Amino acid sequence: MSLDADFLVLCGGLGTRLRSVTGETPKVMAEVQGEPFLDFLIRYLISEGARRIILCAGYKAQAFEAYYQKKFTEAEIVLSIEPEPLGTGGAFKHAERHIRTDRVFGLNGDCFTPVRYADLLSRHVSRGSRATLVGVRVAGNKDFGTIVLNERQEITAFREKFETREVQYISAGIYCLERAVFGQMPAGKFSIEYDLFPRLIGSGFHAFPVDVPFIDIGTPERFAWAQENLNAMVRPK
């Protein structure tokens, strides 16, 4: 099975908080369970039907060019190199020239959630959404901002992080976007989370709620957790 959507993976993070563990290695290439985290992520995307993956790279981009364009044969790996740090949104906009499909998946390269991408795409299309954000159900949260949904699973607001024991939904850093949404993105540096998503509220912006594991390797503590648990997070099909 292949999905009719390109995948954009954000790989430009400096990984400043992980320097004590990974040194100068780009964050997404830090080794988890014996291989670069991004290897694991790409293999999972291919197993889900990805056939064209665009890596949005910045910091040490030459490492990606030398490694990834030769490593995987089941999918075309394309490299989009930022001329300067452009933020999450700017990196997507800069990669627009490489997109060949009417809708795309976007995801943070330092996170993993075992999402069924075919189900995400089907829900996105059936609802006529312009953008769909994967929301992970969590009980107790102090590290991440949360998503506010209505009964139709439309996103109505975002809340900043605060400590609570209530069940909430947090962003998995995975999106399905209509190609037309790129027309609302400015050139230059901006954040997709803070500068674009709030502007999409009320105009076909939905959540795709899931109750599955989630990992963000952005801190030494979460990176250590991934070392023990990453492979076990993948659900059998």
C-alpha positions as a Python dict, from the first residue, in 0.01 Angstrom:
ca = {
    (1, 'M'): (0, 0, 0),
    (2, 'S'): (121, 348, -81),
    (3, 'L'): (-31, 678, 29),
    (4, 'D'): (-100, 962, -214),
    (5, 'A'): (71, 1220, 4),
    (6, 'D'): (429, 1334, 43),
    (7, 'F'): (582, 1329, 391),
    (8, 'L'): (771, 1634, 522),
    (9, 'V'): (994, 1558, 820),
    (10, 'L'): (1144, 1841, 1025),
    (11, 'C'): (1511, 1762, 1089),
    (12, 'G'): (1665, 2103, 1152),
    (13, 'G'): (1662, 2111, 1531),
    (14, 'L'): (1991, 2191, 1704),
    (15, 'G'): (1926, 1956, 1994),
    (16, 'T'): (2076, 2200, 2244),
    (17, 'R'): (1924, 2024, 2546),
    (18, 'L'): (2070, 1691, 2431),
    (19, 'R'): (2427, 1811, 2380),
    (20, 'S'): (2537, 1654, 2709),
    (21, 'V'): (2429, 1316, 2568),
    (22, 'T'): (2473, 1337, 2191),
    (23, 'G'): (2746, 1599, 2144),
    (24, 'E'): (2730, 1775, 1806),
    (25, 'T'): (2519, 1507, 1635),
    (26, 'P'): (2192, 1643, 1486),
    (27, 'K'): (1914, 1558, 1728),
    (28, 'V'): (1717, 1337, 1489),
    (29, 'M'): (2033, 1134, 1415),
    (30, 'A'): (2107, 1061, 1780),
    (31, 'E'): (2133, 686, 1828),
    (32, 'V'): (1843, 513, 2001),
    (33, 'Q'): (1862, 139, 2055),
    (34, 'G'): (2166, 117, 1830),
    (35, 'E'): (2059, 325, 1529),
    (36, 'P'): (1978, 687, 1442),
    (37, 'F'): (1631, 784, 1563),
    (38, 'L'): (1548, 909, 1214),
    (39, 'D'): (1624, 565, 1066),
    (40, 'F'): (1359, 416, 1292),
    (41, 'L'): (1110, 689, 1199),
    (42, 'I'): (1167, 656, 823),
    (43, 'R'): (1130, 278, 835),
    (44, 'Y'): (800, 319, 1018),
    (45, 'L'): (674, 574, 763),
    (46, 'I'): (766, 338, 478),
    (47, 'S'): (578, 55, 650),
    (48, 'E'): (277, 290, 666),
    (49, 'G'): (284, 361, 292),
    (50, 'A'): (522, 655, 252),
    (51, 'R'): (682, 655, -91),
    (52, 'R'): (826, 1006, -97),
    (53, 'I'): (984, 1161, 211),
    (54, 'I'): (1120, 1516, 218),
    (55, 'L'): (1374, 1582, 494),
    (56, 'C'): (1373, 1949, 599),
    (57, 'A'): (1731, 1989, 719),
    (58, 'G'): (1937, 2280, 844),
    (59, 'Y'): (2193, 2210, 1114),
    (60, 'K'): (2470, 1988, 968),
    (61, 'A'): (2259, 1921, 658),
    (62, 'Q'): (2552, 1756, 483),
    (63, 'A'): (2518, 1463, 722),
    (64, 'F'): (2169, 1395, 587),
    (65, 'E'): (2274, 1428, 224),
    (66, 'A'): (2559, 1181, 258),
    (67, 'Y'): (2356, 928, 453),
    (68, 'Y'): (1986, 920, 379),
    (69, 'Q'): (1966, 956, 3),
    (70, 'K'): (2146, 622, -33),
    (71, 'K'): (2015, 427, 265),
    (72, 'F'): (1650, 361, 178),
    (73, 'T'): (1535, 217, -155),
    (74, 'E'): (1165, 163, -77),
    (75, 'A'): (1093, 537, -83),
    (76, 'E'): (1240, 841, -255),
    (77, 'I'): (1428, 1054, -3),
    (78, 'V'): (1445, 1423, -95),
    (79, 'L'): (1653, 1681, 92),
    (80, 'S'): (1534, 2039, 148),
    (81, 'I'): (1814, 2246, 303),
    (82, 'E'): (1732, 2569, 484),
    (83, 'P'): (1971, 2854, 396),
    (84, 'E'): (1930, 2972, 758),
    (85, 'P'): (1716, 2862, 1055),
    (86, 'L'): (1356, 2919, 944),
    (87, 'G'): (1152, 2772, 1228),
    (88, 'T'): (907, 2487, 1189),
    (89, 'G'): (678, 2674, 953),
    (90, 'G'): (952, 2835, 749),
    (91, 'A'): (1112, 2495, 695),
    (92, 'F'): (784, 2358, 556),
    (93, 'K'): (736, 2661, 331),
    (94, 'H'): (1092, 2634, 202),
    (95, 'A'): (1026, 2268, 113),
    (96, 'E'): (708, 2350, -82),
    (97, 'R'): (897, 2344, -412),
    (98, 'H'): (957, 1970, -364),
    (99, 'I'): (592, 1874, -298),
    (100, 'R'): (415, 1678, -572),
    (101, 'T'): (86, 1584, -405),
    (102, 'D'): (-236, 1771, -326),
    (103, 'R'): (-199, 1705, 45),
    (104, 'V'): (98, 1629, 265),
    (105, 'F'): (187, 1485, 602),
    (106, 'G'): (414, 1696, 818),
    (107, 'L'): (589, 1569, 1127),
    (108, 'N'): (855, 1652, 1380),
    (109, 'G'): (1158, 1433, 1327),
    (110, 'D'): (1237, 1411, 1699),
    (111, 'C'): (900, 1260, 1797),
    (112, 'F'): (730, 927, 1741),
    (113, 'T'): (369, 817, 1770),
    (114, 'P'): (250, 489, 1613),
    (115, 'V'): (-21, 652, 1403),
    (116, 'R'): (-203, 469, 1125),
    (117, 'Y'): (-143, 720, 847),
    (118, 'A'): (-401, 566, 611),
    (119, 'D'): (-668, 621, 878),
    (120, 'L'): (-548, 977, 935),
    (121, 'L'): (-563, 1054, 563),
    (122, 'S'): (-906, 895, 526),
    (123, 'R'): (-1048, 1097, 815),
    (124, 'H'): (-890, 1417, 684),
    (125, 'V'): (-1043, 1370, 338),
    (126, 'S'): (-1387, 1252, 454),
    (127, 'R'): (-1431, 1560, 675),
    (128, 'G'): (-1313, 1799, 406),
    (129, 'S'): (-1047, 1930, 642),
    (130, 'R'): (-788, 2187, 549),
    (131, 'A'): (-562, 2072, 829),
    (132, 'T'): (-573, 1780, 1072),
    (133, 'L'): (-353, 1759, 1381),
    (134, 'V'): (-291, 1430, 1562),
    (135, 'G'): (-376, 1464, 1931),
    (136, 'V'): (-243, 1210, 2181),
    (137, 'R'): (-454, 1137, 2489),
    (138, 'V'): (-258, 1182, 2811),
    (139, 'A'): (-355, 1164, 3178),
    (140, 'G'): (-143, 1406, 3376),
    (141, 'N'): (76, 1652, 3190),
    (142, 'K'): (309, 1938, 3275),
    (143, 'D'): (551, 1937, 2982),
    (144, 'F'): (333, 2010, 2678),
    (145, 'G'): (64, 2252, 2569),
    (146, 'T'): (-280, 2103, 2506),
    (147, 'I'): (-544, 2100, 2232),
    (148, 'V'): (-904, 2203, 2301),
    (149, 'L'): (-1166, 2016, 2093),
    (150, 'N'): (-1541, 2041, 2049),
    (151, 'E'): (-1781, 1749, 1998),
    (152, 'R'): (-1708, 1750, 1622),
    (153, 'Q'): (-1335, 1716, 1690),
    (154, 'E'): (-1275, 2065, 1559),
    (155, 'I'): (-982, 2240, 1725),
    (156, 'T'): (-1110, 2548, 1904),
    (157, 'A'): (-805, 2661, 2102),
    (158, 'F'): (-455, 2579, 2221),
    (159, 'R'): (-353, 2606, 2585),
    (160, 'E'): (-5, 2667, 2715),
    (161, 'K'): (153, 2395, 2929),
    (162, 'F'): (39, 2372, 3290),
    (163, 'E'): (47, 2092, 3546),
    (164, 'T'): (-271, 1886, 3575),
    (165, 'R'): (-390, 1532, 3635),
    (166, 'E'): (-686, 1565, 3401),
    (167, 'V'): (-711, 1370, 3076),
    (168, 'Q'): (-606, 1597, 2791),
    (169, 'Y'): (-485, 1587, 2432),
    (170, 'I'): (-141, 1708, 2334),
    (171, 'S'): (-1, 1758, 1986),
    (172, 'A'): (190, 1458, 1852),
    (173, 'G'): (374, 1685, 1610),
    (174, 'I'): (200, 1513, 1316),
    (175, 'Y'): (-22, 1697, 1068),
    (176, 'C'): (-211, 1635, 746),
    (177, 'L'): (-231, 1953, 540),
    (178, 'E'): (-399, 2046, 216),
    (179, 'R'): (-150, 2185, -33),
    (180, 'A'): (-353, 2508, -44),
    (181, 'V'): (-259, 2578, 320),
    (182, 'F'): (95, 2650, 204),
    (183, 'G'): (-47, 2959, 34),
    (184, 'Q'): (-117, 3103, 380),
    (185, 'M'): (242, 3055, 490),
    (186, 'P'): (469, 3360, 474),
    (187, 'A'): (820, 3344, 340),
    (188, 'G'): (1095, 3351, 598),
    (189, 'K'): (1110, 3237, 958),
    (190, 'F'): (791, 3147, 1146),
    (191, 'S'): (639, 2880, 1370),
    (192, 'I'): (371, 2650, 1235),
    (193, 'E'): (243, 2594, 1589),
    (194, 'Y'): (223, 2956, 1704),
    (195, 'D'): (190, 3158, 1382),
    (196, 'L'): (-14, 2935, 1148),
    (197, 'F'): (-231, 2697, 1346),
    (198, 'P'): (-416, 2964, 1549),
    (199, 'R'): (-515, 3129, 1219),
    (200, 'L'): (-669, 2802, 1095),
    (201, 'I'): (-911, 2769, 1387),
    (202, 'G'): (-1269, 2785, 1261),
    (203, 'S'): (-1181, 2703, 900),
    (204, 'G'): (-1168, 2325, 868),
    (205, 'F'): (-905, 2257, 1133),
    (206, 'H'): (-968, 1919, 1299),
    (207, 'A'): (-801, 1687, 1545),
    (208, 'F'): (-734, 1317, 1497),
    (209, 'P'): (-744, 1190, 1856),
    (210, 'V'): (-546, 875, 1938),
    (211, 'D'): (-480, 684, 2258),
    (212, 'V'): (-134, 543, 2185),
    (213, 'P'): (220, 597, 2320),
    (214, 'F'): (410, 916, 2237),
    (215, 'I'): (777, 1003, 2270),
    (216, 'D'): (968, 1326, 2218),
    (217, 'I'): (1345, 1274, 2250),
    (218, 'G'): (1416, 1642, 2313),
    (219, 'T'): (1546, 1612, 2670),
    (220, 'P'): (1800, 1374, 2828),
    (221, 'E'): (1525, 1219, 3042),
    (222, 'R'): (1293, 1146, 2749),
    (223, 'F'): (1587, 1035, 2536),
    (224, 'A'): (1678, 781, 2805),
    (225, 'W'): (1317, 657, 2812),
    (226, 'A'): (1327, 606, 2435),
    (227, 'Q'): (1639, 393, 2470),
    (228, 'E'): (1436, 141, 2668),
    (229, 'N'): (1095, 164, 2504),
    (230, 'L'): (1106, 282, 2141),
    (231, 'N'): (1073, -49, 1955),
    (232, 'A'): (801, -168, 2193),
    (233, 'M'): (587, 133, 2092),
    (234, 'V'): (520, -3, 1742),
    (235, 'R'): (185, -180, 1734),
    (236, 'P'): (157, -501, 1529),
    (237, 'K'): (-60, -463, 1220),
}
